[in-house]
Amino acid sequence: MAVNNIVSAMAGVIIMVSLLLGAQEISPFTYNSNWLWLTAFVSFNLFQSAFTGFFPAVIIVKNWALNNHTYAQTLPTK
């Protein structure tokens, strides 16, 4: 799986979980509406990465992959 796919999946999961924890009208799991700030933060990072090509989670995924030698061999170089 490519790094971009991993980051997109991770961002999607974070957005869905933060919406479940923050949206009072649609979720039975509502904890606090401040979770919606996490949704806004991840969404903003996705938006700015479309223009700049930089997404902070890519650094985390690449560092994790370098520590996991079997997975690092399967990553594309670009």
C-alpha positions, 0 to 999 in steps of 0.5 A: 500500500502506498504512503498516500493511500495510508495517509488518506485512510488514516485521515478518513478514520480520524474524521469519522471518529471525531464526527462520531464523538462530536456531532450531537445531532447524528451520533449516539456516541457523542462525548463533547463537541470539541472533537469537531475541532479535530475534524476541522484540523484534519480537513484543513491539512488535507485541503492545504496538502492538495496545493502544497503537496505537504501533509504532516502525517506522511512524515509519521508514516514514512518514519514508521515504515523505516522502523518496520523493515519488511514494510519499508521494502514494499514502499515506492520511492516516490 
